[in-house]
Structures are given as structure tokens and as C-alpha cells.
Amino acid sequence: MTPDPIAMFEGEVVQVKTMADGSPRFAFGSDIRANQYLTPLANVKADMKAVMVIVYTLDDWEKLESD
């Protein structure tokens, strides 16, 4: 059984930068519909859990849903 995702929302990449150690950092933006995910995502950060992020373009995701 596949678990439900913590969050799934439309957004855009706001910032991409490289840290001093060479690791990438990404910032995403979304609209007010994503507010429901603020607490679950903050809990993931507070608990220092690792997460896997699967990203599709919206067009590709809509194609996957329609198939």
C-alpha cells in the first residue's frame, strides 16, 4: 500500500543556490492552497527527517493523471 504524500501542491522554483559545501538549496513558492501543508512540512523539518521530493512539470503530471 502506497502511503499518502505529506504534501502535493502546484508551485514554482523561487530560488536555487549552491552552498559553501557544494550542496544545492531550493526554495519553492505556491499559492494559498498549499497552506494546509505548512504544519506537516514544519514538523518534518523540526524532527530532522529526510524526505524524498518527486517533482513533475504540471503538464507532465496532468498527462500522468489522464493516462
Order of alpha helices (4+ residues) and beta strands (2+ residues): beta-beta-alpha-alpha
